[in-house]
Amino acid sequence: MAGRTFADPYVSINAVDLSAYVLSVDFVDKYNIHDNTAGAALGTSNRAGIQNPSFSVTFLQDHTTGAVDQTIGPLVGAAAFAIIYKPAGSVTATTNPKWTGNAVVESYPVGGTVAQQDEITVTFLPAGKWTRATVD
């Protein structure tokens, strides 16, 4: 079975579609796991605890109106905002699920290397539960 090529991810930050600037995405939907084993049990019993997803996006930096810097820069240290992520385009489907949730930005990198493409990686910290859906 051949896998698909990662292309055309959809990323919306605070209701602004930044998909055109996305170079890579690292999203892991994970939960803290707790040992729920009773005293005399013969095996381990685990249960999911609090959801703790990680979401980082590498963007091609752009400082124009409605682009990366003007969208994310003001969100650093501010209140939680909405994020939508879909791996393969803007249409939600069983083959292209969407994850939605709220997040905050702890830090925003500024800088780069002379004569190199201006890229930044931003890590979005969860601010509540994220959900997965296959229909809008």
PASEPA-723234 format. One record per atom (N, C-alpha, C): x, y, z. Coordinates in steps of 0.2 Angstrom, whole numbers, plus 5000, padded with zeros to 4 digits. Layout:
! PASEPA-723234
<rec u="X" v="Y" w="Z"/>
...
***
This chain:
! PASEPA-723234
<rec u="5004" v="4994" w="5000"/>
<rec u="5000" v="5000" w="5000"/>
<rec u="5004" v="5006" w="5000"/>
<rec u="5004" v="5010" w="4995"/>
<rec u="5008" v="5016" w="4995"/>
<rec u="5004" v="5022" w="4999"/>
<rec u="5008" v="5026" w="5002"/>
<rec u="5006" v="5032" w="5006"/>
<rec u="5005" v="5037" w="5001"/>
<rec u="5002" v="5042" w="5004"/>
<rec u="5001" v="5048" w="5000"/>
<rec u="5006" v="5053" w="5001"/>
<rec u="5007" v="5058" w="4996"/>
<rec u="5012" v="5063" w="4997"/>
<rec u="5009" v="5069" w="5001"/>
<rec u="5012" v="5071" w="5006"/>
<rec u="5010" v="5077" w="5010"/>
<rec u="5010" v="5083" w="5006"/>
<rec u="5004" v="5086" w="5004"/>
<rec u="5003" v="5092" w="5000"/>
<rec u="4997" v="5095" w="5002"/>
<rec u="4997" v="5102" w="5001"/>
<rec u="4991" v="5106" w="5001"/>
<rec u="4988" v="5106" w="5008"/>
<rec u="4992" v="5106" w="5014"/>
<rec u="4989" v="5107" w="5020"/>
<rec u="4985" v="5113" w="5021"/>
<rec u="4979" v="5113" w="5025"/>
<rec u="4975" v="5118" w="5026"/>
<rec u="4976" v="5120" w="5034"/>
<rec u="4978" v="5127" w="5035"/>
<rec u="4979" v="5129" w="5042"/>
<rec u="4976" v="5136" w="5042"/>
<rec u="4971" v="5136" w="5047"/>
<rec u="4968" v="5142" w="5048"/>
<rec u="4970" v="5144" w="5056"/>
<rec u="4972" v="5150" w="5057"/>
<rec u="4974" v="5153" w="5063"/>
<rec u="4970" v="5159" w="5064"/>
<rec u="4966" v="5159" w="5070"/>
<rec u="4962" v="5165" w="5072"/>
<rec u="4957" v="5167" w="5066"/>
<rec u="4955" v="5162" w="5062"/>
<rec u="4950" v="5163" w="5056"/>
<rec u="4954" v="5166" w="5050"/>
<rec u="4960" v="5166" w="5050"/>
<rec u="4964" v="5168" w="5044"/>
<rec u="4967" v="5162" w="5041"/>
<rec u="4966" v="5161" w="5035"/>
<rec u="4969" v="5155" w="5031"/>
<rec u="4976" v="5156" w="5029"/>
<rec u="4981" v="5153" w="5032"/>
<rec u="4988" v="5154" w="5031"/>
<rec u="4991" v="5148" w="5027"/>
<rec u="4986" v="5144" w="5024"/>
<rec u="4989" v="5138" w="5020"/>
<rec u="4994" v="5140" w="5015"/>
<rec u="4993" v="5145" w="5012"/>
<rec u="4998" v="5147" w="5006"/>
<rec u="5005" v="5148" w="5009"/>
<rec u="5006" v="5149" w="5015"/>
<rec u="5013" v="5150" w="5018"/>
<rec u="5016" v="5144" w="5022"/>
<rec u="5012" v="5138" w="5022"/>
<rec u="5014" v="5132" w="5026"/>
<rec u="5019" v="5128" w="5022"/>
<rec u="5025" v="5127" w="5026"/>
<rec u="5030" v="5123" w="5023"/>
<rec u="5030" v="5116" w="5026"/>
<rec u="5028" v="5115" w="5032"/>
<rec u="5028" v="5109" w="5035"/>
<rec u="5023" v="5110" w="5042"/>
<rec u="5020" v="5104" w="5044"/>
<rec u="5016" v="5103" w="5050"/>
<rec u="5018" v="5097" w="5054"/>
<rec u="5018" v="5098" w="5060"/>
<rec u="5019" v="5093" w="5065"/>
<rec u="5014" v="5093" w="5070"/>
<rec u="5009" v="5088" w="5069"/>
<rec u="5003" v="5088" w="5073"/>
<rec u="5003" v="5081" w="5076"/>
<rec u="5002" v="5081" w="5083"/>
<rec u="5001" v="5074" w="5086"/>
<rec u="4996" v="5075" w="5091"/>
<rec u="4990" v="5071" w="5090"/>
<rec u="4985" v="5071" w="5094"/>
<rec u="4986" v="5066" w="5100"/>
<rec u="4988" v="5068" w="5106"/>
<rec u="4990" v="5063" w="5111"/>
<rec u="4986" v="5065" w="5118"/>
<rec u="4986" v="5060" w="5122"/>
<rec u="4983" v="5060" w="5128"/>
<rec u="4988" v="5058" w="5134"/>
<rec u="4988" v="5061" w="5140"/>
<rec u="4992" v="5059" w="5145"/>
<rec u="4989" v="5052" w="5147"/>
<rec u="4993" v="5047" w="5148"/>
<rec u="4990" v="5040" w="5150"/>
<rec u="4991" v="5039" w="5157"/>
<rec u="4986" v="5036" w="5161"/>
<rec u="4987" v="5035" w="5168"/>
<rec u="4986" v="5028" w="5169"/>
<rec u="4990" v="5025" w="5174"/>
<rec u="4990" v="5018" w="5176"/>
<rec u="4984" v="5018" w="5180"/>
<rec u="4979" v="5013" w="5178"/>
<rec u="4973" v="5012" w="5182"/>
<rec u="4973" v="5005" w="5185"/>
<rec u="4979" v="5002" w="5186"/>
<rec u="4979" v="4995" w="5188"/>
<rec u="4977" v="4995" w="5196"/>
<rec u="4972" v="4990" w="5197"/>
<rec u="4970" v="4988" w="5204"/>
<rec u="4975" v="4984" w="5207"/>
<rec u="4975" v="4984" w="5214"/>
<rec u="4980" v="4981" w="5218"/>
<rec u="4982" v="4974" w="5216"/>
<rec u="4977" v="4970" w="5215"/>
<rec u="4979" v="4963" w="5214"/>
<rec u="4978" v="4961" w="5207"/>
<rec u="4978" v="4965" w="5202"/>
<rec u="4977" v="4964" w="5195"/>
<rec u="4984" v="4960" w="5192"/>
<rec u="4983" v="4956" w="5187"/>
<rec u="4988" v="4952" w="5185"/>
<rec u="4991" v="4956" w="5179"/>
<rec u="4989" v="4961" w="5176"/>
<rec u="4991" v="4965" w="5171"/>
<rec u="4990" v="4973" w="5172"/>
<rec u="4993" v="4976" w="5168"/>
<rec u="4992" v="4984" w="5168"/>
<rec u="4986" v="4986" w="5165"/>
<rec u="4983" v="4991" w="5168"/>
<rec u="4977" v="4994" w="5165"/>
<rec u="4978" v="5001" w="5164"/>
<rec u="4978" v="5004" w="5158"/>
<rec u="4979" v="5011" w="5157"/>
<rec u="4973" v="5014" w="5155"/>
<rec u="4972" v="5021" w="5156"/>
<rec u="4966" v="5025" w="5154"/>
<rec u="4969" v="5031" w="5152"/>
<rec u="4965" v="5034" w="5147"/>
<rec u="4967" v="5041" w="5144"/>
<rec u="4965" v="5046" w="5149"/>
<rec u="4970" v="5051" w="5150"/>
<rec u="4969" v="5056" w="5154"/>
<rec u="4967" v="5063" w="5150"/>
<rec u="4970" v="5068" w="5152"/>
<rec u="4969" v="5074" w="5148"/>
<rec u="4972" v="5074" w="5142"/>
<rec u="4969" v="5077" w="5137"/>
<rec u="4971" v="5078" w="5130"/>
<rec u="4977" v="5083" w="5130"/>
<rec u="4982" v="5081" w="5127"/>
<rec u="4988" v="5086" w="5126"/>
<rec u="4991" v="5086" w="5119"/>
<rec u="4988" v="5089" w="5114"/>
<rec u="4990" v="5088" w="5108"/>
<rec u="4996" v="5093" w="5107"/>
<rec u="5001" v="5092" w="5102"/>
<rec u="5006" v="5096" w="5100"/>
<rec u="5005" v="5098" w="5093"/>
<rec u="5006" v="5105" w="5091"/>
<rec u="5005" v="5107" w="5085"/>
<rec u="5010" v="5112" w="5083"/>
<rec u="5014" v="5111" w="5078"/>
<rec u="5019" v="5116" w="5076"/>
<rec u="5019" v="5116" w="5069"/>
<rec u="5020" v="5123" w="5066"/>
<rec u="5019" v="5124" w="5059"/>
<rec u="5025" v="5128" w="5057"/>
<rec u="5029" v="5126" w="5052"/>
<rec u="5034" v="5130" w="5049"/>
<rec u="5031" v="5134" w="5043"/>
<rec u="5031" v="5140" w="5043"/>
<rec u="5029" v="5145" w="5038"/>
<rec u="5034" v="5148" w="5034"/>
<rec u="5033" v="5150" w="5028"/>
<rec u="5037" v="5155" w="5024"/>
<rec u="5034" v="5162" w="5027"/>
<rec u="5039" v="5165" w="5030"/>
<rec u="5037" v="5171" w="5034"/>
<rec u="5035" v="5177" w="5028"/>
<rec u="5030" v="5180" w="5030"/>
<rec u="5028" v="5186" w="5026"/>
<rec u="5025" v="5191" w="5031"/>
<rec u="5027" v="5197" w="5030"/>
<rec u="5025" v="5203" w="5034"/>
<rec u="5019" v="5207" w="5031"/>
<rec u="5016" v="5205" w="5025"/>
<rec u="5011" v="5209" w="5022"/>
<rec u="5004" v="5208" w="5026"/>
<rec u="5000" v="5212" w="5024"/>
<rec u="4993" v="5212" w="5027"/>
<rec u="4990" v="5205" w="5026"/>
<rec u="4987" v="5202" w="5032"/>
<rec u="4984" v="5196" w="5031"/>
<rec u="4988" v="5190" w="5031"/>
<rec u="4995" v="5191" w="5031"/>
<rec u="4999" v="5185" w="5031"/>
<rec u="5002" v="5183" w="5038"/>
<rec u="5007" v="5179" w="5038"/>
<rec u="5009" v="5176" w="5044"/>
<rec u="5011" v="5181" w="5050"/>
<rec u="5015" v="5186" w="5049"/>
<rec u="5017" v="5190" w="5054"/>
<rec u="5011" v="5194" w="5057"/>
<rec u="5007" v="5197" w="5053"/>
<rec u="5002" v="5201" w="5055"/>
<rec u="4996" v="5197" w="5058"/>
<rec u="4996" v="5191" w="5057"/>
<rec u="4991" v="5186" w="5060"/>
<rec u="4993" v="5183" w="5066"/>
<rec u="5000" v="5181" w="5066"/>
<rec u="5002" v="5177" w="5072"/>
<rec u="5005" v="5182" w="5077"/>
<rec u="5009" v="5187" w="5075"/>
<rec u="5013" v="5191" w="5079"/>
<rec u="5009" v="5194" w="5085"/>
<rec u="5003" v="5197" w="5084"/>
<rec u="4999" v="5200" w="5089"/>
<rec u="4996" v="5194" w="5094"/>
<rec u="4996" v="5188" w="5092"/>
<rec u="4993" v="5183" w="5096"/>
<rec u="4998" v="5180" w="5102"/>
<rec u="5004" v="5182" w="5101"/>
<rec u="5009" v="5180" w="5106"/>
<rec u="5007" v="5183" w="5113"/>
<rec u="5006" v="5178" w="5118"/>
<rec u="5005" v="5180" w="5125"/>
<rec u="4997" v="5182" w="5126"/>
<rec u="4993" v="5182" w="5120"/>
<rec u="4987" v="5185" w="5121"/>
<rec u="4982" v="5179" w="5122"/>
<rec u="4975" v="5180" w="5122"/>
<rec u="4970" v="5175" w="5124"/>
<rec u="4970" v="5170" w="5119"/>
<rec u="4967" v="5164" w="5121"/>
<rec u="4967" v="5158" w="5116"/>
<rec u="4963" v="5160" w="5110"/>
<rec u="4964" v="5157" w="5104"/>
<rec u="4961" v="5158" w="5098"/>
<rec u="4960" v="5152" w="5094"/>
<rec u="4956" v="5152" w="5089"/>
<rec u="4954" v="5145" w="5086"/>
<rec u="4959" v="5143" w="5080"/>
<rec u="4960" v="5137" w="5080"/>
<rec u="4964" v="5134" w="5075"/>
<rec u="4960" v="5128" w="5071"/>
<rec u="4961" v="5128" w="5065"/>
<rec u="4959" v="5122" w="5061"/>
<rec u="4964" v="5120" w="5057"/>
<rec u="4965" v="5113" w="5057"/>
<rec u="4970" v="5110" w="5053"/>
<rec u="4967" v="5104" w="5049"/>
<rec u="4969" v="5104" w="5042"/>
<rec u="4967" v="5098" w="5038"/>
<rec u="4973" v="5096" w="5034"/>
<rec u="4975" v="5090" w="5034"/>
<rec u="4981" v="5088" w="5031"/>
<rec u="4981" v="5089" w="5023"/>
<rec u="4976" v="5089" w="5020"/>
<rec u="4976" v="5089" w="5012"/>
<rec u="4970" v="5093" w="5009"/>
<rec u="4971" v="5099" w="5010"/>
<rec u="4966" v="5104" w="5007"/>
<rec u="4960" v="5106" w="5012"/>
<rec u="4956" v="5110" w="5009"/>
<rec u="4951" v="5113" w="5013"/>
<rec u="4944" v="5109" w="5014"/>
<rec u="4944" v="5104" w="5010"/>
<rec u="4937" v="5100" w="5010"/>
<rec u="4938" v="5094" w="5016"/>
<rec u="4934" v="5094" w="5020"/>
<rec u="4934" v="5089" w="5026"/>
<rec u="4930" v="5083" w="5023"/>
<rec u="4934" v="5077" w="5024"/>
<rec u="4931" v="5071" w="5022"/>
<rec u="4934" v="5065" w="5026"/>
<rec u="4932" v="5059" w="5026"/>
<rec u="4935" v="5053" w="5029"/>
<rec u="4942" v="5053" w="5027"/>
<rec u="4944" v="5055" w="5021"/>
<rec u="4951" v="5054" w="5019"/>
<rec u="4955" v="5060" w="5021"/>
<rec u="4951" v="5066" w="5023"/>
<rec u="4955" v="5072" w="5025"/>
<rec u="4951" v="5075" w="5031"/>
<rec u="4952" v="5072" w="5037"/>
<rec u="4949" v="5074" w="5043"/>
<rec u="4952" v="5081" w="5045"/>
<rec u="4948" v="5085" w="5049"/>
<rec u="4950" v="5091" w="5052"/>
<rec u="4950" v="5091" w="5059"/>
<rec u="4955" v="5094" w="5062"/>
<rec u="4956" v="5095" w="5069"/>
<rec u="4954" v="5102" w="5071"/>
<rec u="4950" v="5104" w="5076"/>
<rec u="4949" v="5110" w="5078"/>
<rec u="4950" v="5111" w="5085"/>
<rec u="4952" v="5117" w="5087"/>
<rec u="4953" v="5118" w="5094"/>
<rec u="4956" v="5125" w="5095"/>
<rec u="4957" v="5126" w="5102"/>
<rec u="4959" v="5133" w="5104"/>
<rec u="4967" v="5132" w="5106"/>
<rec u="4971" v="5138" w="5105"/>
<rec u="4978" v="5137" w="5107"/>
<rec u="4980" v="5144" w="5109"/>
<rec u="4986" v="5144" w="5111"/>
<rec u="4990" v="5150" w="5113"/>
<rec u="4997" v="5150" w="5110"/>
<rec u="5000" v="5156" w="5109"/>
<rec u="5007" v="5156" w="5107"/>
<rec u="5011" v="5158" w="5112"/>
<rec u="5016" v="5154" w="5114"/>
<rec u="5020" v="5156" w="5120"/>
<rec u="5026" v="5161" w="5117"/>
<rec u="5029" v="5159" w="5111"/>
<rec u="5034" v="5163" w="5108"/>
<rec u="5034" v="5163" w="5101"/>
<rec u="5037" v="5168" w="5098"/>
<rec u="5037" v="5169" w="5091"/>
<rec u="5044" v="5171" w="5088"/>
<rec u="5047" v="5167" w="5085"/>
<rec u="5054" v="5168" w="5083"/>
<rec u="5054" v="5173" w="5077"/>
<rec u="5059" v="5178" w="5078"/>
<rec u="5061" v="5183" w="5073"/>
<rec u="5068" v="5182" w="5072"/>
<rec u="5070" v="5182" w="5065"/>
<rec u="5077" v="5182" w="5063"/>
<rec u="5077" v="5177" w="5057"/>
<rec u="5083" v="5176" w="5056"/>
<rec u="5085" v="5171" w="5050"/>
<rec u="5092" v="5172" w="5048"/>
<rec u="5093" v="5169" w="5042"/>
<rec u="5100" v="5169" w="5039"/>
<rec u="5100" v="5173" w="5033"/>
<rec u="5105" v="5177" w="5032"/>
<rec u="5106" v="5181" w="5026"/>
<rec u="5106" v="5177" w="5020"/>
<rec u="5102" v="5179" w="5015"/>
<rec u="5102" v="5176" w="5008"/>
<rec u="5099" v="5169" w="5009"/>
<rec u="5095" v="5168" w="5014"/>
<rec u="5091" v="5161" w="5015"/>
<rec u="5084" v="5163" w="5015"/>
<rec u="5079" v="5158" w="5013"/>
<rec u="5072" v="5159" w="5013"/>
<rec u="5070" v="5160" w="5020"/>
<rec u="5066" v="5165" w="5022"/>
<rec u="5064" v="5167" w="5028"/>
<rec u="5058" v="5162" w="5031"/>
<rec u="5060" v="5158" w="5035"/>
<rec u="5055" v="5153" w="5038"/>
<rec u="5055" v="5154" w="5045"/>
<rec u="5049" v="5152" w="5048"/>
<rec u="5048" v="5152" w="5055"/>
<rec u="5044" v="5146" w="5057"/>
<rec u="5046" v="5143" w="5063"/>
<rec u="5042" v="5138" w="5066"/>
<rec u="5039" v="5140" w="5072"/>
<rec u="5032" v="5140" w="5072"/>
<rec u="5028" v="5142" w="5078"/>
<rec u="5025" v="5136" w="5081"/>
<rec u="5025" v="5135" w="5088"/>
<rec u="5022" v="5130" w="5091"/>
<rec u="5016" v="5133" w="5095"/>
<rec u="5010" v="5130" w="5094"/>
<rec u="5004" v="5132" w="5096"/>
<rec u="5002" v="5127" w="5102"/>
<rec u="5001" v="5130" w="5108"/>
<rec u="5000" v="5126" w="5114"/>
<rec u="4993" v="5125" w="5115"/>
<rec u="4990" v="5119" w="5117"/>
<rec u="4983" v="5118" w="5117"/>
<rec u="4980" v="5123" w="5123"/>
<rec u="4974" v="5125" w="5122"/>
<rec u="4970" v="5129" w="5127"/>
<rec u="4963" v="5126" w="5127"/>
<rec u="4963" v="5120" w="5129"/>
<rec u="4956" v="5116" w="5129"/>
<rec u="4957" v="5110" w="5124"/>
<rec u="4951" v="5106" w="5124"/>
<rec u="4951" v="5100" w="5120"/>
<rec u="4950" v="5102" w="5113"/>
<rec u="4954" v="5098" w="5109"/>
<rec u="4954" v="5098" w="5101"/>
<rec u="4949" v="5092" w="5099"/>
<rec u="4946" v="5093" w="5094"/>
<rec u="4941" v="5088" w="5091"/>
<rec u="4943" v="5086" w="5084"/>
<rec u="4941" v="5080" w="5082"/>
<rec u="4943" v="5078" w="5075"/>
<rec u="4936" v="5076" w="5072"/>
<rec u="4935" v="5078" w="5066"/>
<rec u="4929" v="5077" w="5062"/>
<rec u="4930" v="5075" w="5055"/>
<rec u="4926" v="5072" w="5052"/>
<rec u="4926" v="5070" w="5045"/>
<rec u="4921" v="5073" w="5041"/>
<rec u="4917" v="5077" w="5044"/>
<rec u="4912" v="5081" w="5040"/>
<rec u="4911" v="5088" w="5043"/>
<rec u="4910" v="5093" w="5039"/>
<rec u="4909" v="5100" w="5042"/>
<rec u="4902" v="5101" w="5045"/>
***
